[in-house]
Amino acid sequence: QVHLTESGGGLVQAGGSLKLSCVASGNIFSINDMGWYRQAPGKQRELVAHISGGIADTNYADFVKGRFIISRDNTKNTAYLQMNSLTPEDTAVYYCNMGVRVKQGDQIHELDLWGQGTQVTVSS
């Protein structure tokens, strides 16, 4: 069984920084794409940043470009989200998402997994 565990959320003042981590654990063959999403109260979950497997190509939502950086460490099965210049509008629960490949017999299957979420609160 594979699961994702996020950490790094908390309370920060506007203009501050936080770094989120998401670790995948279990019987992992490899990890494809990784992404960070967020959901604010009363709003739909939205993509924040995405990093592909292989060449680690990144893309960002317009509202975080220039402020957030997504990265990955394949040796640790971990995704990171460095968040800088935070504003109260960034307050949300942040979720990581990974395409985790597992080996079952002689076949490779890719699981679409989500973390439990970590709360980020930015005070003005």
Solvent accessible surface area in square Angstrom, and as a share of the most:
residue,aa,sasa,rsa
1,Q,196,0.87
2,V,14,0.08
3,H,106,0.47
4,L,9,0.05
5,T,66,0.39
6,E,8,0.04
7,S,61,0.39
8,G,36,0.35
9,G,29,0.28
10,G,30,0.29
11,L,132,0.66
12,V,23,0.14
13,Q,135,0.60
14,A,50,0.39
15,G,56,0.54
16,G,21,0.20
17,S,57,0.36
18,L,34,0.17
19,K,103,0.44
20,L,0,0.00
21,S,27,0.17
22,C,0,0.00
23,V,64,0.37
24,A,4,0.03
25,S,43,0.28
26,G,50,0.48
27,N,109,0.56
28,I,34,0.17
29,F,118,0.49
30,S,38,0.24
31,I,19,0.10
32,N,38,0.19
33,D,51,0.26
34,M,2,0.01
35,G,2,0.02
36,W,0,0.00
37,Y,53,0.20
38,R,18,0.07
39,Q,64,0.28
40,A,23,0.18
41,P,121,0.76
42,G,92,0.89
43,K,139,0.59
44,Q,161,0.71
45,R,96,0.35
46,E,68,0.31
47,L,65,0.32
48,V,0,0.00
49,A,0,0.00
50,H,44,0.19
51,I,6,0.03
52,S,25,0.16
53,G,14,0.13
54,G,81,0.77
55,I,157,0.79
56,A,39,0.31
57,D,83,0.43
58,T,53,0.31
59,N,73,0.37
60,Y,51,0.19
61,A,20,0.15
62,D,117,0.61
63,F,82,0.34
64,V,0,0.00
65,K,118,0.50
66,G,88,0.85
67,R,50,0.18
68,F,5,0.02
69,I,98,0.50
70,I,5,0.03
71,S,45,0.29
72,R,37,0.14
73,D,39,0.20
74,N,93,0.48
75,T,127,0.74
76,K,127,0.54
77,N,44,0.23
78,T,5,0.03
79,A,1,0.00
80,Y,44,0.17
81,L,0,0.00
82,Q,51,0.23
83,M,0,0.00
84,N,48,0.25
85,S,59,0.38
86,L,1,0.01
87,T,47,0.27
88,P,50,0.31
89,E,135,0.61
90,D,1,0.01
91,T,37,0.21
92,A,1,0.01
93,V,42,0.24
94,Y,0,0.00
95,Y,34,0.13
96,C,0,0.00
97,N,22,0.12
98,M,0,0.00
99,G,9,0.09
100,V,0,0.00
101,R,82,0.30
102,V,11,0.06
103,K,111,0.47
104,Q,101,0.45
105,G,73,0.70
106,D,132,0.68
107,Q,108,0.48
108,I,75,0.38
109,H,72,0.32
110,E,90,0.40
111,L,61,0.31
112,D,103,0.54
113,L,36,0.18
114,W,100,0.35
115,G,8,0.08
116,Q,114,0.51
117,G,12,0.12
118,T,18,0.10
119,Q,88,0.39
120,V,0,0.00
121,T,48,0.28
122,V,7,0.04
123,S,42,0.27
124,S,130,0.84
